[in-house]
Amino acid sequence: MSPIRILLADDHSVMRTGLRLVLERQEDFLVVAEASDGREAVALAQQHKPDVVVMDVTMPNLNGIEAARQIGTALPQTSIVMLSMHSDESYVLRALKAGARGYLLKESAESDLISAVRTVHAGKAFFSPAVSRMLVEDYVRELKDREIEDSYDLLTTREREILQLVAEGKSNKDVANLLNLSLYTVETHRGNLMEKLNLHTVPELILYAVRKGVIG
């Protein structure tokens, strides 16, 4: 079986060395290149076409969010895991909107990195457990402060199924095949659930699914 080919991007050489050691303990992982800034990450990604990019959010010359956006546009088959010091929702949403599939806190990188790489390579989303907890806690607090009801209970069983599958990275066609439904039916359910939850993009849907504990 072919190894999972990985590009590392972080402006701190000590961090890159540590991450590389963690990754290369896995027999089926291969670090194909290292970048010290965002521009280099984009260039090396285009050169090596890795399966997974593990990239710091804060880098010189080009930040990780913008680098992720450029890599995702040029190489849609490449999965991206963002490394960050920040666990707040705005950073997570920006990373997802840029095309990242994983969001890892640097403090837990050593313990969570292997799982993150395997999960995003399989096409699913991965978040550090601390990020998931924070998103859930913030959401519960927001509902309480604003005295609003959670719309999740308005979803039908089928809509909840589709919410999870889309959040896990499945396309409408994949969902249709899995649930033995027509593409039109899936699109209709998906539109209905997005409207009920007041969501407008897939990144928002993924974030909502994490907050609800549906994924991750």
C-alpha positions as CSV (number, residue, x, y, z in Angstrom):
1,M,0.0,0.0,0.0
2,S,1.3,3.5,-0.9
3,P,2.4,5.6,2.1
4,I,0.5,8.7,3.1
5,R,2.7,11.5,1.7
6,I,2.9,14.6,4.0
7,L,4.1,18.2,3.7
8,L,5.0,20.0,6.9
9,A,4.8,23.8,7.1
10,D,5.9,25.7,10.2
11,D,8.3,28.6,10.6
12,H,9.9,27.1,13.7
13,S,12.4,24.5,12.8
14,V,12.3,22.8,16.3
15,M,8.5,22.4,15.9
16,R,8.9,20.9,12.4
17,T,11.6,18.5,13.6
18,G,9.3,17.3,16.5
19,L,6.4,16.8,14.2
20,R,8.5,14.9,11.7
21,L,9.7,12.6,14.4
22,V,6.1,11.9,15.5
23,L,4.9,11.3,11.9
24,E,7.8,9.1,10.8
25,R,7.3,6.6,13.6
26,Q,4.4,5.5,11.5
27,E,5.5,3.0,8.8
28,D,2.8,4.2,6.3
29,F,3.7,7.9,6.7
30,L,6.2,9.7,4.5
31,V,7.2,13.3,5.0
32,V,8.1,14.5,1.5
33,A,9.0,18.1,2.2
34,E,9.2,20.9,4.8
35,A,8.3,24.6,4.4
36,S,9.2,27.4,6.7
37,D,6.6,29.9,5.4
38,G,3.3,30.0,3.6
39,R,4.7,30.8,0.1
40,E,7.2,28.0,0.3
41,A,4.4,25.7,1.5
42,V,2.3,26.5,-1.6
43,A,5.2,26.0,-4.0
44,L,6.3,22.7,-2.4
45,A,2.7,21.4,-2.3
46,Q,2.4,22.1,-6.1
47,Q,5.8,20.4,-6.6
48,H,5.2,17.3,-4.5
49,K,1.4,17.0,-4.5
50,P,1.2,15.5,-1.0
51,D,-1.8,13.6,0.3
52,V,-1.9,15.7,3.5
53,V,-0.4,19.2,4.5
54,V,0.2,19.9,8.2
55,M,0.5,23.6,8.4
56,D,0.8,26.3,11.1
57,V,-1.8,29.1,11.0
58,T,0.7,31.9,11.7
59,M,3.6,32.0,9.3
60,P,5.7,34.8,7.6
61,N,5.3,35.9,4.0
62,L,2.0,34.2,3.6
63,N,-0.2,33.0,6.6
64,G,-1.4,29.5,6.9
65,I,-5.0,30.3,6.2
66,E,-4.2,32.0,2.8
67,A,-1.7,29.2,2.0
68,A,-4.4,26.6,2.7
69,R,-6.8,28.4,0.4
70,Q,-4.3,28.5,-2.4
71,I,-3.3,24.8,-1.9
72,G,-6.9,23.7,-1.8
73,T,-7.7,25.5,-5.0
74,A,-4.7,24.1,-6.8
75,L,-4.8,20.6,-5.3
76,P,-8.4,19.7,-4.2
77,Q,-7.4,16.1,-3.5
78,T,-4.9,17.3,-0.8
79,S,-6.2,17.3,2.7
80,I,-5.1,20.1,5.1
81,V,-4.6,20.0,8.9
82,M,-4.1,23.5,10.5
83,L,-1.9,23.8,13.6
84,S,-2.8,26.7,15.9
85,M,-2.3,28.2,19.3
86,H,-5.9,29.5,19.2
87,S,-9.0,27.5,20.0
88,D,-11.7,30.2,19.4
89,E,-14.4,29.6,16.9
90,S,-13.4,32.5,14.5
91,Y,-10.1,30.8,13.8
92,V,-11.7,27.4,13.3
93,L,-14.3,28.7,10.9
94,R,-11.6,30.7,8.9
95,A,-9.6,27.5,8.6
96,L,-12.6,25.5,7.5
97,K,-13.6,28.2,5.0
98,A,-10.0,28.1,3.6
99,G,-10.4,24.4,2.9
100,A,-8.8,22.8,6.0
101,R,-10.3,19.5,7.1
102,G,-8.5,19.3,10.5
103,Y,-7.8,21.8,13.2
104,L,-5.2,20.9,15.8
105,L,-4.0,22.8,18.9
106,K,-0.2,22.9,19.0
107,E,-0.3,21.9,22.7
108,S,-1.9,18.6,21.7
109,A,-0.1,18.1,18.4
110,E,2.1,15.3,19.6
111,S,-0.8,13.2,20.9
112,D,-3.4,14.0,18.2
113,L,-1.3,14.4,15.0
114,I,-1.4,10.7,13.9
115,S,-5.2,10.5,14.3
116,A,-5.6,13.9,12.6
117,V,-3.6,12.8,9.5
118,R,-5.4,9.5,9.2
119,T,-8.8,11.1,9.6
120,V,-8.4,13.9,7.1
121,H,-6.7,11.5,4.6
122,A,-9.9,9.4,4.9
123,G,-11.9,12.5,3.9
124,K,-13.3,13.3,7.3
125,A,-12.9,16.3,9.6
126,F,-10.7,16.2,12.7
127,F,-10.5,18.6,15.6
128,S,-8.4,18.5,18.8
129,P,-10.7,17.3,21.6
130,A,-10.1,20.6,23.4
131,V,-11.4,22.5,20.4
132,S,-14.5,20.3,20.2
133,R,-15.2,20.9,23.9
134,M,-14.7,24.6,23.5
135,L,-17.1,24.8,20.6
136,V,-19.8,22.8,22.5
137,E,-19.4,24.9,25.7
138,D,-19.5,28.2,23.7
139,Y,-22.6,27.1,21.9
140,V,-24.5,26.1,25.0
141,R,-23.5,29.4,26.7
142,E,-24.6,31.3,23.6
143,L,-28.0,29.6,23.6
144,K,-28.4,30.3,27.3
145,D,-27.3,34.0,27.1
146,R,-29.6,34.7,24.1
147,E,-32.4,32.6,25.4
148,I,-32.9,30.9,22.1
149,E,-33.9,27.3,21.3
150,D,-31.6,24.9,19.4
151,S,-33.0,24.2,16.0
152,Y,-31.6,20.7,15.9
153,D,-34.8,19.2,17.3
154,L,-36.6,20.6,14.3
155,L,-34.7,18.3,12.0
156,T,-36.2,15.0,10.8
157,T,-34.3,11.8,11.2
158,R,-33.3,11.8,7.5
159,E,-32.1,15.4,7.8
160,R,-29.9,14.4,10.8
161,E,-28.4,11.5,8.8
162,I,-27.6,13.9,6.0
163,L,-26.2,16.5,8.3
164,Q,-23.7,14.0,9.7
165,L,-22.7,12.6,6.3
166,V,-22.1,16.0,4.7
167,A,-20.2,17.1,7.8
168,E,-18.0,14.0,7.5
169,G,-17.1,15.1,4.0
170,K,-19.5,13.2,1.8
171,S,-20.7,14.8,-1.4
172,N,-24.5,14.9,-2.3
173,K,-23.8,12.0,-4.7
174,D,-22.1,9.9,-2.0
175,V,-25.0,10.6,0.4
176,A,-27.5,9.6,-2.3
177,N,-25.7,6.3,-2.9
178,L,-25.3,5.5,0.8
179,L,-28.9,6.2,1.7
180,N,-30.4,4.8,-1.6
181,L,-32.0,8.2,-2.4
182,S,-32.2,10.2,-5.5
183,L,-29.7,13.1,-5.9
184,Y,-32.7,15.5,-6.0
185,T,-34.1,14.2,-2.7
186,V,-30.7,14.6,-1.0
187,E,-30.3,18.2,-2.3
188,T,-33.8,19.0,-1.0
189,H,-33.2,17.5,2.5
190,R,-29.8,19.3,2.6
191,G,-31.4,22.6,1.6
192,N,-34.1,22.2,4.2
193,L,-31.7,21.4,7.1
194,M,-29.5,24.3,6.2
195,E,-32.5,26.6,6.3
196,K,-33.8,25.2,9.6
197,L,-30.3,25.7,11.2
198,N,-29.7,29.0,9.5
199,L,-26.5,27.7,8.0
200,H,-25.1,29.0,4.6
201,T,-21.9,27.1,3.9
202,V,-20.4,23.6,4.4
203,P,-17.8,25.0,6.8
204,E,-20.6,26.4,9.0
205,L,-22.4,23.0,8.8
206,I,-19.2,21.2,9.9
207,L,-18.7,23.6,12.8
208,Y,-22.4,23.1,13.8
209,A,-22.0,19.3,13.7
210,V,-18.9,19.5,16.0
211,R,-20.8,21.8,18.4
212,K,-23.6,19.3,18.6
213,G,-21.3,16.3,19.0
214,V,-22.5,14.8,15.7
215,I,-18.9,14.5,14.5
216,G,-15.6,14.8,16.1
